[in-house]
Amino acid sequence: MSSMKLRRTSLSTILVTLFLLFGCSSSNVVEIVSVTPQGEVPLLATIEIEFSKDLAPPDKQNMWLEDEYVEFTPAIAGKFKWVSARRLLFSPDAPLEAIQEYEAEVSDLVLFQTGLSPDFDDFTFHTPDFDAVKADVFWTHIPHQYYTVTVQANLHFNYPVQPEQLREHLEVRRDGERIADVQIISEQPSEVIAVTIGEVQQEDAEQLFTIAVREGLMSVVGKKALQDTREFNTALPPITQLAVTGVASGYDGATGWIEVATTQMVDEKDLDEYVRVRPGRGLQYFVSDNIFRIEGDFGSEQTVELIIEKGLPGMFGGKLEQEFRQQVSFVDIQPAVNFADRRGRYLMFGGEHNLEINAVNVDELDIEVSEVFANNVLHFLNQHRWFDYDYGYNPTFYVGDFGKELYDETVQLSTGRNWLGRHVINLKRVLESRRRGIYVVRASSSEDRWIQDSKIIALSDLALIARLADDQITVFVNSIEKGLPVEGVDVTVVSTNNQQLFSGRTDAGGMVRFENVRLEADGFTPRMLTAVKGEDFNFLDLDDARVETSRFDVGGLSQPSREYVTFIYGERDLYRPGETAHISGIVRNEHIRPVSNTPVICKIISPRGRVFREYKLGLNAEGSFEQAVDIPDYALTGRYKIEVYNGAEVLIGTSAINVEEFVPDKVRVRLSGKEKSYRPGERLRVDLEAEYLFGASAANLRYEADVQLKHRAYRSDAYPDYSFSHSSVKNTRIENTMLDGTLDA
């Protein structure tokens, strides 16, 4: 009996002991409670992790930290912030990669000195796969055939698509029958591709269009093609009916906008009569394809009523059969941070050192200023050489070990919702650094670091201009403040692999020239210039600053002699037999100084290659000569070559004239139009008047015309420095029109 009792007591003791052990262990474990967002995340996202216990001490909270609390694969540049003792935010410095899977592992660094045991599960997320989003279908004109209509479809994707690749994966059906006459209008990669469906039979019945984007289509991002075929079914009302297919809205500063999509284009002149917005003041209307846009002052209204009255006519005869009413909410515009000057890199060394930053819907800005050391400038530039601007995001420059962070600060912005706020960053504090180099300024939202803009800045008074020839590099240094040449500047040429190739000092003209570049460089390629004078340092990236010269004649002088530069000219380059040509020449040496009192020989070579005339002349004190050349009536017609030799009969210059018996009559053409402006759908009339230069009318001549209409950006005399080109309304593409015929009498 006592033995049985002992066993029961021992068993109870063991159970209590195990309970205590497991109880203590459970209370000492910290876990991840939640991760947001999960699964598919947008390219711009902030990741929040909540833990089961308090971890971060107060001195680590509410500040951006560079400690790697979470390791991402592939790596994501960004910073962490503890918004509370158990909530950790990660904000990427830039958008996430498109079509990318990410893995995340929480580090033990999150435990600090708490003594807790981690029980963290790894988590994964991914950015959206490539997909076709929607298709808008509407009536429109066939280009240049305003008496014929077609159906256009705008296909929307979440990543840009090459139009030619879409052609192989596109199928369009009308009422179940496949349409073969499908043409892709768009020429450049875009997220919206326009497609026309050819001439469509106008029917009184509704037509059902099925647009299929087949699997296998690849976006410009690559990586992963469209996995499944996407089909969009759209019912298009007959051309005699106008229907509203969608309404979108937005708000930008003091101006709100509403965009209305319809099944056919409307006339801008009719909108003021048929469209009302309550409340709304100062409404303006704009039309593009099947979308008309309403802009106006809606005050602080969050919701307005859009009314489109019955009878609104379309451009092709359709009418709105029923009154359209809809409550329209104004959504907030996306938060954004941008430098006012996007391209400039230089601030004057002795100036105010101010940078203007624009922000909208951002309450706090984090300003970070870092320095890139002079010896690391090239490596830093190479790291950011191929920034991808395809998605319109701002660049992000990482300094890392190429320099150091000088300071950071947080500023409050007091602008209202949806209003553009401006802040001035003063960089005078960077002058406290004793090292030469350039600077990187980054401004970002305090909440979401990927809402940011970064900028490379050089504080200098030294403006650099470089000319790279085949075997020579010439550098000019001027003062930015005074615009005058700067003497005594130490200029260094650095190769692509960061080796010093040449160094020199500018002369009184602010110029330094490096000769024999091919031999001295010994296989190295110049990539960057640096300029130093006292505490002033500047650089010039030769790749980034290179001027594309393919459009220009930059071959330079083509001279037969290296010792002389000869310019030969006449009063004109065309003569008739029996006339006299007056030929003049100017001769300079290689230093562009006159060659005076020196004999020269001038030869005129006939079209058959024989010497037609030869003159022995002498240069005057200015290094020039003149000679009259008689052209007899029997002279051969064609091109005559002029050759000038020095006394040793070495060719030093050439030119040419033409001798022609008859020159075709020249015609002057005048174009004029009755009106200076036209609206969509109106006929453009152009009057052409042609006459010969000697006064007679050019009657019954055949003509050919290439009519080109191009969009011109709007400019305001009242706001000459403001660009009005950034609008959500996209210009339509206008094909060239070829015309031919015969002029009347």
ZAMARGU-4260 file (C-alpha; in steps of 0.2 Angstrom, whole numbers, plus 5000, padded with zeros to 4 digits):
<rodrens>
0) 5000/5000/5000 | 5014/5012/5004 | 5023/5007/4988 | 5008/5012/4978 | 5007/5028/4987
5) 5025/5032/4983 | 5023/5028/4965 | 5008/5040/4964 | 5018/5054/4973 | 5033/5052/4961
10) 5022/5053/4946 | 5014/5069/4952 | 5031/5076/4956 | 5037/5072/4938 | 5021/5080/4930
15) 5023/5096/4940 | 5041/5097/4936 | 5037/5095/4917 | 5023/5108/4918 | 5035/5120/4926
20) 5049/5117/4913 | 5037/5119/4899 | 5029/5133/4907 | 5045/5143/4909 | 5051/5138/4891
25) 5035/5145/4883 | 5036/5161/4893 | 5054/5164/4887 | 5050/5162/4868 | 5047/5176/4856
30) 5037/5173/4840 | 5032/5182/4824 | 5013/5187/4826 | 5011/5194/4809 | 5019/5200/4793
35) 5011/5213/4782 | 5009/5213/4767 | 5010/5194/4763 | 5010/5185/4747 | 5009/5197/4732
40) 5016/5214/4736 | 5016/5230/4725 | 5033/5236/4719 | 5032/5250/4731 | 5028/5243/4749
45) 5033/5245/4767 | 5035/5228/4777 | 5029/5228/4795 | 5033/5214/4807 | 5024/5212/4824
50) 5032/5201/4837 | 5024/5193/4852 | 5034/5202/4865 | 5042/5219/4868 | 5060/5219/4861
55) 5066/5236/4856 | 5073/5247/4870 | 5066/5265/4870 | 5083/5273/4863 | 5080/5262/4847
60) 5063/5267/4843 | 5056/5280/4831 | 5072/5282/4821 | 5079/5274/4805 | 5092/5261/4808
65) 5104/5252/4796 | 5106/5236/4807 | 5101/5221/4797 | 5087/5215/4807 | 5080/5205/4793
70) 5090/5197/4779 | 5081/5197/4762 | 5086/5186/4747 | 5089/5194/4735 | 5095/5208/4745
75) 5084/5224/4747 | 5092/5240/4751 | 5083/5250/4764 | 5082/5254/4783 | 5072/5248/4798
80) 5062/5258/4811 | 5055/5251/4827 | 5038/5260/4829 | 5035/5252/4845 | 5044/5239/4856
85) 5037/5225/4846 | 5033/5232/4829 | 5047/5233/4816 | 5045/5242/4799 | 5056/5240/4784
90) 5056/5253/4771 | 5065/5249/4754 | 5075/5264/4747 | 5069/5260/4730 | 5055/5250/4721
95) 5056/5231/4723 | 5061/5221/4707 | 5047/5217/4695 | 5042/5199/4694 | 5053/5193/4709
100) 5052/5181/4723 | 5059/5186/4740 | 5064/5176/4755 | 5066/5184/4772 | 5074/5178/4788
105) 5073/5187/4804 | 5090/5190/4813 | 5093/5187/4831 | 5098/5206/4832 | 5080/5209/4835
110) 5082/5202/4853 | 5094/5215/4859 | 5098/5210/4877 | 5081/5203/4882 | 5087/5185/4885
115) 5072/5179/4875 | 5073/5163/4864 | 5068/5166/4846 | 5056/5155/4837 | 5055/5164/4820
120) 5048/5156/4804 | 5055/5162/4788 | 5043/5171/4777 | 5041/5174/4758 | 5033/5187/4747
125) 5034/5191/4728 | 5030/5206/4717 | 5016/5204/4704 | 5018/5193/4689 | 5016/5200/4672
130) 4997/5201/4668 | 4985/5209/4656 | 4974/5221/4666 | 4959/5227/4655 | 4954/5232/4637
135) 4944/5247/4632 | 4934/5246/4616 | 4927/5261/4607 | 4923/5268/4590 | 4935/5279/4581
140) 4941/5285/4564 | 4952/5276/4552 | 4967/5288/4551 | 4965/5300/4536 | 4949/5292/4532
145) 4936/5302/4542 | 4922/5295/4532 | 4926/5278/4538 | 4926/5272/4556 | 4934/5257/4565
150) 4935/5250/4582 | 4950/5253/4593 | 4955/5243/4608 | 4967/5250/4621 | 4975/5235/4630
155) 4982/5238/4648 | 4996/5228/4655 | 5005/5230/4672 | 5022/5231/4664 | 5027/5238/4647
160) 5025/5227/4632 | 5034/5227/4615 | 5020/5230/4602 | 5028/5217/4590 | 5028/5203/4603
165) 5010/5207/4606 | 5005/5204/4588 | 5010/5186/4590 | 4999/5183/4605 | 4984/5193/4601
170) 4967/5187/4595 | 4951/5197/4592 | 4934/5190/4589 | 4918/5199/4585 | 4902/5190/4590
175) 4912/5174/4590 | 4920/5176/4573 | 4939/5179/4572 | 4945/5196/4564 | 4960/5195/4554
180) 4962/5213/4550 | 4970/5218/4566 | 4983/5232/4567 | 4994/5237/4581 | 4995/5256/4581
185) 5008/5258/4596 | 5026/5258/4590 | 5035/5260/4607 | 5035/5248/4622 | 5021/5254/4634
190) 5009/5248/4647 | 4995/5253/4636 | 4995/5246/4618 | 4982/5253/4605 | 4975/5241/4592
195) 4963/5244/4578 | 4951/5231/4571 | 4950/5238/4553 | 4934/5244/4545 | 4919/5238/4554
200) 4902/5236/4547 | 4890/5248/4556 | 4875/5239/4563 | 4860/5244/4574 | 4864/5230/4586
205) 4876/5228/4600 | 4892/5219/4595 | 4902/5208/4607 | 4921/5209/4606 | 4932/5196/4614
210) 4950/5201/4615 | 4962/5187/4620 | 4980/5189/4625 | 4988/5172/4623 | 4999/5164/4636
215) 5018/5166/4633 | 5018/5184/4630 | 5033/5192/4638 | 5035/5210/4645 | 5050/5220/4643
220) 5055/5215/4661 | 5057/5197/4655 | 5059/5184/4669 | 5042/5176/4667 | 5029/5176/4653
225) 5010/5177/4654 | 5005/5161/4662 | 4987/5160/4656 | 4977/5167/4642 | 4967/5182/4647
230) 4951/5186/4638 | 4941/5202/4639 | 4923/5203/4634 | 4916/5220/4630 | 4899/5224/4623
235) 4900/5239/4611 | 4884/5248/4608 | 4879/5252/4590 | 4887/5268/4582 | 4870/5276/4584
240) 4872/5275/4603 | 4884/5284/4615 | 4888/5275/4631 | 4899/5279/4646 | 4911/5265/4650
245) 4920/5272/4665 | 4924/5287/4676 | 4940/5291/4685 | 4945/5305/4696 | 4960/5314/4705
250) 4966/5329/4713 | 4981/5339/4711 | 4984/5355/4721 | 4970/5367/4718 | 4964/5358/4703
255) 4953/5342/4703 | 4950/5332/4687 | 4937/5319/4681 | 4940/5308/4666 | 4925/5300/4657
260) 4927/5286/4645 | 4914/5284/4631 | 4911/5272/4617 | 4915/5285/4604 | 4924/5302/4604
265) 4914/5318/4608 | 4916/5336/4602 | 4923/5347/4615 | 4911/5361/4610 | 4896/5351/4616
270) 4903/5347/4633 | 4899/5363/4641 | 4881/5361/4636 | 4878/5343/4641 | 4890/5340/4656
275) 4888/5347/4674 | 4898/5345/4690 | 4890/5350/4707 | 4898/5358/4715 | 4911/5364/4703
280) 4918/5381/4697 | 4929/5386/4682 | 4927/5370/4673 | 4938/5366/4657 | 4936/5352/4645
285) 4949/5342/4635 | 4946/5327/4623 | 4957/5313/4618 | 4951/5298/4608 | 4937/5291/4618
290) 4941/5300/4635 | 4935/5318/4639 | 4943/5326/4654 | 4935/5339/4666 | 4946/5350/4676
295) 4940/5363/4688 | 4941/5371/4706 | 4931/5359/4717 | 4937/5367/4733 | 4939/5355/4747
300) 4925/5344/4741 | 4928/5325/4744 | 4913/5320/4733 | 4904/5329/4718 | 4890/5324/4707
305) 4893/5321/4689 | 4879/5324/4677 | 4879/5320/4659 | 4862/5325/4651 | 4853/5314/4639
310) 4857/5318/4620 | 4876/5321/4622 | 4881/5318/4604 | 4896/5308/4598 | 4907/5312/4583
315) 4900/5297/4573 | 4881/5301/4576 | 4878/5292/4592 | 4869/5300/4606 | 4867/5296/4625
320) 4850/5288/4627 | 4848/5291/4646 | 4855/5304/4658 | 4870/5298/4667 | 4873/5302/4685
325) 4887/5297/4697 | 4894/5302/4713 | 4913/5305/4710 | 4925/5304/4725 | 4942/5313/4723
330) 4955/5301/4728 | 4972/5307/4735 | 4986/5308/4723 | 5001/5297/4727 | 5014/5304/4739
335) 5029/5310/4730 | 5046/5318/4733 | 5056/5326/4719 | 5071/5338/4717 | 5065/5354/4708
340) 5080/5353/4697 | 5082/5335/4691 | 5097/5336/4680 | 5109/5349/4687 | 5124/5343/4697
345) 5134/5359/4701 | 5132/5372/4715 | 5143/5387/4715 | 5157/5385/4728 | 5154/5403/4734
350) 5135/5403/4732 | 5121/5400/4744 | 5122/5381/4743 | 5103/5379/4742 | 5093/5364/4734
355) 5074/5365/4732 | 5064/5349/4735 | 5046/5347/4731 | 5034/5335/4741 | 5016/5331/4740
360) 5006/5321/4753 | 5022/5319/4764 | 5021/5326/4782 | 5039/5323/4786 | 5055/5323/4776
365) 5071/5314/4781 | 5086/5323/4773 | 5103/5313/4772 | 5119/5321/4766 | 5134/5310/4762
370) 5151/5313/4755 | 5160/5303/4741 | 5179/5304/4743 | 5188/5310/4728 | 5198/5294/4726
375) 5182/5284/4725 | 5172/5295/4714 | 5174/5284/4698 | 5169/5268/4707 | 5154/5277/4714
380) 5149/5283/4697 | 5151/5266/4689 | 5140/5258/4703 | 5126/5269/4697 | 5129/5270/4679
385) 5115/5260/4672 | 5100/5266/4683 | 5084/5259/4675 | 5071/5273/4672 | 5059/5262/4663
390) 5046/5264/4677 | 5048/5282/4680 | 5055/5280/4698 | 5068/5292/4705 | 5086/5286/4706
395) 5094/5280/4722 | 5112/5283/4725 | 5121/5272/4738 | 5137/5279/4746 | 5142/5265/4757
400) 5161/5263/4759 | 5164/5275/4745 | 5162/5289/4758 | 5153/5293/4774 | 5137/5301/4780
405) 5140/5319/4785 | 5123/5322/4793 | 5104/5318/4793 | 5089/5328/4799 | 5070/5327/4799
410) 5060/5342/4793 | 5041/5345/4795 | 5030/5350/4780 | 5015/5360/4784 | 5006/5359/4767
415) 4988/5354/4765 | 4982/5337/4758 | 4986/5336/4739 | 4995/5352/4739 | 5013/5354/4733
420) 5025/5358/4747 | 5042/5365/4744 | 5057/5364/4756 | 5075/5371/4754 | 5090/5361/4759
425) 5105/5371/4763 | 5122/5362/4761 | 5134/5374/4770 | 5137/5361/4783 | 5145/5350/4771
430) 5160/5363/4770 | 5165/5357/4787 | 5171/5341/4779 | 5190/5342/4777 | 5191/5330/4762
435) 5189/5333/4744 | 5174/5325/4735 | 5157/5326/4729 | 5140/5324/4739 | 5125/5314/4738
440) 5108/5322/4745 | 5094/5310/4748 | 5076/5316/4753 | 5063/5303/4758 | 5047/5302/4767
445) 5049/5298/4785 | 5036/5284/4784 | 5040/5276/4767 | 5058/5278/4762 | 5055/5272/4744
450) 5046/5289/4742 | 5062/5298/4739 | 5074/5307/4727 | 5093/5307/4727 | 5105/5319/4719
455) 5123/5320/4716 | 5130/5337/4719 | 5147/5345/4717 | 5151/5361/4726 | 5163/5370/4714
460) 5167/5386/4705 | 5176/5377/4692 | 5166/5374/4676 | 5174/5360/4665 | 5173/5358/4646
465) 5183/5344/4637 | 5187/5340/4619 | 5192/5322/4615 | 5201/5320/4598 | 5210/5305/4591
470) 5226/5309/4599 | 5223/5324/4610 | 5213/5329/4625 | 5210/5348/4628 | 5202/5354/4644
475) 5195/5372/4647 | 5191/5378/4665 | 5181/5393/4668 | 5174/5401/4683 | 5155/5398/4686
480) 5153/5414/4695 | 5163/5426/4684 | 5163/5416/4667 | 5182/5419/4665 | 5196/5407/4662
485) 5204/5400/4678 | 5223/5399/4678 | 5233/5387/4689 | 5220/5373/4690 | 5227/5355/4692
490) 5218/5344/4680 | 5219/5325/4680 | 5213/5312/4667 | 5208/5296/4675 | 5205/5279/4666
495) 5190/5268/4666 | 5199/5257/4679 | 5203/5272/4690 | 5222/5275/4685 | 5229/5292/4683
500) 5234/5294/4665 | 5238/5313/4663 | 5240/5328/4674 | 5243/5346/4670 | 5239/5364/4675
505) 5229/5377/4666 | 5237/5392/4658 | 5231/5410/4658 | 5218/5405/4645 | 5211/5392/4657
510) 5217/5378/4645 | 5227/5363/4647 | 5231/5351/4632 | 5237/5333/4633 | 5246/5326/4618
515) 5250/5309/4611 | 5236/5301/4620 | 5236/5285/4611 | 5255/5282/4615 | 5255/5289/4633
520) 5238/5280/4638 | 5246/5263/4633 | 5229/5254/4631 | 5220/5263/4645 | 5203/5273/4641
525) 5200/5290/4648 | 5184/5291/4658 | 5184/5305/4670 | 5192/5322/4673 | 5196/5330/4690
530) 5200/5348/4693 | 5208/5355/4710 | 5212/5372/4715 | 5215/5375/4733 | 5199/5368/4742
535) 5189/5368/4726 | 5186/5351/4718 | 5176/5346/4703 | 5174/5332/4691 | 5168/5328/4674
540) 5161/5311/4669 | 5167/5309/4651 | 5154/5296/4647 | 5139/5305/4655 | 5144/5322/4647
545) 5148/5316/4630 | 5139/5326/4616 | 5131/5314/4603 | 5139/5321/4587 | 5131/5309/4574
550) 5119/5322/4568 | 5133/5335/4565 | 5148/5337/4553 | 5162/5336/4565 | 5175/5329/4554
555) 5185/5345/4555 | 5196/5352/4541 | 5201/5341/4527 | 5218/5349/4522 | 5230/5341/4510
560) 5244/5349/4519 | 5248/5349/4538 | 5259/5365/4536 | 5246/5376/4528 | 5227/5380/4529
565) 5220/5386/4513 | 5203/5394/4510 | 5198/5396/4492 | 5182/5404/4486 | 5173/5414/4472
570) 5158/5426/4471 | 5148/5410/4467 | 5151/5392/4462 | 5141/5391/4446 | 5145/5400/4429
575) 5140/5399/4411 | 5152/5398/4396 | 5158/5415/4391 | 5158/5422/4409 | 5173/5426/4420
580) 5176/5418/4437 | 5185/5428/4451 | 5194/5416/4462 | 5201/5422/4479 | 5212/5412/4491
585) 5218/5415/4509 | 5233/5405/4516 | 5238/5402/4534 | 5251/5392/4543 | 5247/5379/4556
590) 5246/5392/4569 | 5233/5402/4559 | 5245/5416/4555 | 5246/5424/4537 | 5259/5417/4525
595) 5264/5433/4516 | 5275/5436/4501 | 5276/5418/4496 | 5274/5411/4478 | 5259/5400/4474
600) 5253/5391/4459 | 5234/5390/4455 | 5228/5377/4443 | 5211/5375/4435 | 5207/5357/4431
605) 5194/5353/4418 | 5181/5340/4419 | 5192/5328/4409 | 5206/5330/4422 | 5217/5341/4411
610) 5225/5358/4416 | 5213/5371/4409 | 5222/5386/4416 | 5238/5388/4426 | 5243/5404/4435
615) 5259/5409/4445 | 5254/5421/4459 | 5261/5428/4474 | 5253/5430/4491 | 5251/5448/4498
620) 5255/5454/4515 | 5239/5447/4521 | 5242/5430/4514 | 5229/5431/4501 | 5228/5431/4481
625) 5215/5435/4468 | 5214/5429/4450 | 5201/5431/4436 | 5198/5416/4426 | 5190/5418/4408
630) 5178/5404/4403 | 5177/5404/4384 | 5160/5401/4375 | 5167/5384/4369 | 5172/5378/4387
635) 5166/5360/4392 | 5152/5360/4404 | 5154/5351/4421 | 5164/5352/4437 | 5181/5362/4437
640) 5193/5359/4451 | 5204/5372/4458 | 5221/5367/4465 | 5233/5378/4474 | 5252/5373/4476
645) 5266/5381/4486 | 5282/5386/4477 | 5289/5368/4479 | 5273/5362/4470 | 5266/5354/4486
650) 5247/5354/4486 | 5240/5365/4500 | 5222/5368/4495 | 5208/5363/4484 | 5190/5369/4479
655) 5178/5368/4464 | 5166/5377/4453 | 5153/5372/4440 | 5151/5377/4422 | 5134/5374/4415
660) 5125/5379/4399 | 5108/5379/4406 | 5101/5379/4424 | 5083/5373/4427 | 5070/5386/4432
665) 5068/5387/4451 | 5050/5388/4458 | 5044/5397/4474 | 5030/5389/4483 | 5019/5398/4496
670) 5007/5389/4508 | 4993/5398/4517 | 4978/5392/4527 | 4961/5401/4530 | 4961/5396/4548
675) 4974/5395/4561 | 4966/5382/4572 | 4954/5368/4569 | 4944/5356/4580 | 4944/5337/4578
680) 4933/5332/4564 | 4935/5348/4554 | 4943/5349/4537 | 4959/5357/4535 | 4961/5368/4519
685) 4978/5373/4513 | 4980/5384/4498 | 4996/5382/4487 | 5003/5395/4476 | 5018/5392/4465
690) 5028/5403/4453 | 5044/5403/4444 | 5058/5414/4451 | 5057/5425/4436 | 5039/5429/4439
695) 5028/5418/4428 | 5015/5406/4437 | 5020/5388/4438 | 5004/5382/4429 | 5000/5364/4426
700) 5015/5357/4435 | 5013/5341/4444 | 5015/5341/4463 | 5018/5329/4477 | 5014/5333/4495
705) 5019/5325/4512 | 5007/5331/4525 | 5014/5329/4543 | 5004/5334/4558 | 5014/5335/4574
710) 5009/5339/4592 | 5016/5354/4599 | 5018/5357/4618 | 5008/5370/4626 | 5017/5386/4632
715) 5011/5400/4642 | 5018/5418/4640 | 5012/5421/4658 | 5022/5406/4665 | 5037/5404/4653
720) 5047/5392/4665 | 5032/5380/4668 | 5030/5364/4658 | 5012/5359/4654 | 5017/5343/4646
725) 5014/5331/4660 | 4996/5326/4658 | 4987/5310/4660 | 4979/5314/4643 | 4990/5305/4630
730) 4992/5313/4612 | 4985/5302/4598 | 4997/5296/4584 | 4994/5305/4567 | 4999/5296/4552
735) 5007/5306/4537 | 4996/5309/4522 | 5003/5308/4504 | 4995/5319/4491 | 4999/5321/4472
740) 4991/5330/4458 | 4992/5344/4445 | 4992/5363/4448 | 4979/5373/4439 | 4982/5386/4426
</rodrens>
